[in-house]
Amino acid sequence: MEEYLVKSPEEMEALGASLAKRLKGDEVVCLKGDLGAGKTTFVKGLAKGLGIEEGYQVRSPTFTIVNEYPIKRGKLIHIDLYRVRDFDFSEFVGEGIVVVEWKEEGDKCDILVEIEILDDEKRRVIVRYN
């Protein structure tokens, strides 16, 4: 387990980019946190750290459910379960790095990232490796 105090969106992106350097390419990363905690900002940093191809920009998949982005070593699959709790994302596992927002349980996750809002800017981020 690792714990971080993040003081800005830029630091949240940097934390995501830092985590990207540890990934092999087939992990499932689950994100937990309230609305506005910085989950998508974290994914933006993760995508940058993974070498997202030029011309692509990470956007919240709240309404599309799944967004896919080409990265240097395959693809980043970004899933948002805010509106659909019972979505089976297993078909995406093994297709690239899968990032799931709003995954309530830690099962099926290689890495669980919990983001807690402390105030308008500060966040406590706990990273758990399974």
C-alpha positions as a Markdown table, in Angstrom:
| # | Residue | x | y | z |
|---|---|---|---|---|
| 1 | Met | 0.0 | 0.0 | 0.0 |
| 2 | Glu | 1.2 | 3.5 | -0.8 |
| 3 | Glu | -0.4 | 6.8 | 0.4 |
| 4 | Tyr | 0.0 | 10.2 | -1.2 |
| 5 | Leu | -1.2 | 13.7 | -0.4 |
| 6 | Val | -2.0 | 15.4 | -3.7 |
| 7 | Lys | -2.4 | 19.2 | -3.7 |
| 8 | Ser | -3.5 | 20.0 | -7.3 |
| 9 | Pro | -4.8 | 18.5 | -10.5 |
| 10 | Glu | -1.3 | 18.7 | -11.9 |
| 11 | Glu | 0.0 | 16.6 | -9.0 |
| 12 | Met | -2.9 | 14.1 | -9.6 |
| 13 | Glu | -1.8 | 13.8 | -13.3 |
| 14 | Ala | 1.8 | 13.4 | -12.2 |
| 15 | Leu | 0.8 | 10.6 | -9.9 |
| 16 | Gly | -1.0 | 8.8 | -12.7 |
| 17 | Ala | 2.0 | 9.2 | -15.0 |
| 18 | Ser | 4.2 | 7.8 | -12.2 |
| 19 | Leu | 2.0 | 4.8 | -11.8 |
| 20 | Ala | 2.1 | 4.2 | -15.6 |
| 21 | Lys | 5.8 | 3.5 | -15.4 |
| 22 | Arg | 5.1 | 0.4 | -13.3 |
| 23 | Leu | 2.5 | -1.2 | -15.6 |
| 24 | Lys | 3.3 | -4.1 | -17.8 |
| 25 | Gly | 0.4 | -3.7 | -20.2 |
| 26 | Asp | -2.5 | -6.0 | -19.1 |
| 27 | Glu | -3.4 | -4.8 | -15.7 |
| 28 | Val | -6.9 | -3.8 | -14.4 |
| 29 | Val | -6.7 | -0.6 | -12.4 |
| 30 | Cys | -9.8 | 0.3 | -10.4 |
| 31 | Leu | -10.5 | 3.8 | -9.2 |
| 32 | Lys | -12.8 | 4.7 | -6.2 |
| 33 | Gly | -13.7 | 8.2 | -5.2 |
| 34 | Asp | -16.6 | 10.7 | -5.0 |
| 35 | Leu | -17.6 | 12.9 | -7.9 |
| 36 | Gly | -15.0 | 15.5 | -8.5 |
| 37 | Ala | -12.3 | 13.5 | -6.6 |
| 38 | Gly | -10.0 | 13.5 | -9.6 |
| 39 | Lys | -10.4 | 10.0 | -11.1 |
| 40 | Thr | -10.4 | 11.2 | -14.7 |
| 41 | Thr | -7.5 | 13.6 | -14.0 |
| 42 | Phe | -5.6 | 10.6 | -12.7 |
| 43 | Val | -6.4 | 8.7 | -15.9 |
| 44 | Lys | -5.2 | 11.6 | -18.0 |
| 45 | Gly | -1.8 | 11.4 | -16.3 |
| 46 | Leu | -1.8 | 7.6 | -16.7 |
| 47 | Ala | -2.4 | 8.0 | -20.4 |
| 48 | Lys | 0.4 | 10.5 | -20.7 |
| 49 | Gly | 2.7 | 8.2 | -18.9 |
| 50 | Leu | 1.7 | 5.4 | -21.2 |
| 51 | Gly | 2.4 | 7.4 | -24.3 |
| 52 | Ile | -1.1 | 8.2 | -25.5 |
| 53 | Glu | -0.9 | 8.8 | -29.3 |
| 54 | Glu | -1.0 | 12.4 | -30.5 |
| 55 | Gly | -4.4 | 13.8 | -31.2 |
| 56 | Tyr | -6.2 | 11.8 | -28.5 |
| 57 | Gln | -7.5 | 13.4 | -25.3 |
| 58 | Val | -8.8 | 11.5 | -22.3 |
| 59 | Arg | -12.4 | 12.3 | -21.6 |
| 60 | Ser | -14.7 | 11.0 | -18.9 |
| 61 | Pro | -16.6 | 8.0 | -20.3 |
| 62 | Thr | -19.6 | 8.7 | -18.0 |
| 63 | Phe | -22.1 | 8.7 | -20.9 |
| 64 | Thr | -20.2 | 6.5 | -23.4 |
| 65 | Ile | -19.3 | 3.9 | -20.7 |
| 66 | Val | -16.1 | 2.8 | -22.5 |
| 67 | Asn | -13.4 | 4.9 | -24.2 |
| 68 | Glu | -10.3 | 3.4 | -25.8 |
| 69 | Tyr | -7.1 | 5.2 | -26.5 |
| 70 | Pro | -4.0 | 4.0 | -28.4 |
| 71 | Ile | -0.9 | 4.1 | -26.4 |
| 72 | Lys | 2.7 | 3.1 | -27.2 |
| 73 | Arg | 2.3 | -0.5 | -26.1 |
| 74 | Gly | -1.3 | -1.4 | -27.1 |
| 75 | Lys | -4.3 | 0.4 | -25.8 |
| 76 | Leu | -5.8 | 2.0 | -22.7 |
| 77 | Ile | -9.4 | 1.1 | -22.0 |
| 78 | His | -11.2 | 3.6 | -19.7 |
| 79 | Ile | -14.5 | 2.4 | -18.3 |
| 80 | Asp | -16.9 | 4.4 | -16.1 |
| 81 | Leu | -19.5 | 2.4 | -14.1 |
| 82 | Tyr | -21.1 | 5.5 | -12.4 |
| 83 | Arg | -24.4 | 4.9 | -14.3 |
| 84 | Val | -24.2 | 1.1 | -14.8 |
| 85 | Arg | -23.1 | -0.8 | -11.7 |
| 86 | Asp | -23.5 | -4.3 | -13.1 |
| 87 | Phe | -21.4 | -3.9 | -16.3 |
| 88 | Asp | -19.2 | -7.0 | -17.0 |
| 89 | Phe | -15.9 | -5.6 | -18.2 |
| 90 | Ser | -14.2 | -9.0 | -18.4 |
| 91 | Glu | -14.3 | -9.0 | -22.2 |
| 92 | Phe | -11.8 | -6.1 | -22.1 |
| 93 | Val | -9.4 | -7.8 | -19.7 |
| 94 | Gly | -6.3 | -8.9 | -21.6 |
| 95 | Glu | -6.9 | -6.4 | -24.4 |
| 96 | Gly | -4.7 | -3.7 | -22.9 |
| 97 | Ile | -4.6 | -1.7 | -19.7 |
| 98 | Val | -8.1 | -1.5 | -18.3 |
| 99 | Val | -9.0 | 1.4 | -16.0 |
| 100 | Val | -12.4 | 1.1 | -14.2 |
| 101 | Glu | -13.9 | 4.1 | -12.4 |
| 102 | Trp | -16.5 | 3.5 | -9.7 |
| 103 | Lys | -15.6 | -0.1 | -9.1 |
| 104 | Glu | -16.9 | -0.7 | -5.6 |
| 105 | Glu | -15.2 | -4.0 | -4.8 |
| 106 | Gly | -11.5 | -4.6 | -5.2 |
| 107 | Asp | -11.9 | -8.0 | -6.8 |
| 108 | Lys | -10.7 | -8.4 | -10.4 |
| 109 | Cys | -8.4 | -5.4 | -9.8 |
| 110 | Asp | -4.7 | -5.7 | -10.0 |
| 111 | Ile | -4.4 | -2.1 | -8.6 |
| 112 | Leu | -7.0 | -0.3 | -6.5 |
| 113 | Val | -6.6 | 3.5 | -6.3 |
| 114 | Glu | -8.8 | 5.2 | -3.7 |
| 115 | Ile | -9.1 | 9.0 | -3.9 |
| 116 | Glu | -10.5 | 10.9 | -0.9 |
| 117 | Ile | -11.4 | 14.6 | -1.1 |
| 118 | Leu | -9.9 | 16.5 | 1.8 |
| 119 | Asp | -10.7 | 20.0 | 0.6 |
| 120 | Asp | -11.1 | 21.9 | -2.6 |
| 121 | Glu | -7.6 | 21.1 | -3.8 |
| 122 | Lys | -6.2 | 18.4 | -1.6 |
| 123 | Arg | -6.7 | 14.7 | -2.0 |
| 124 | Arg | -5.5 | 11.6 | -0.2 |
| 125 | Val | -4.7 | 8.9 | -2.6 |
| 126 | Ile | -4.2 | 5.3 | -1.5 |
| 127 | Val | -2.8 | 2.8 | -4.0 |
| 128 | Arg | -3.2 | -0.9 | -3.2 |
| 129 | Tyr | -1.6 | -3.7 | -5.2 |
| 130 | Asn | -3.3 | -7.0 | -5.3 |
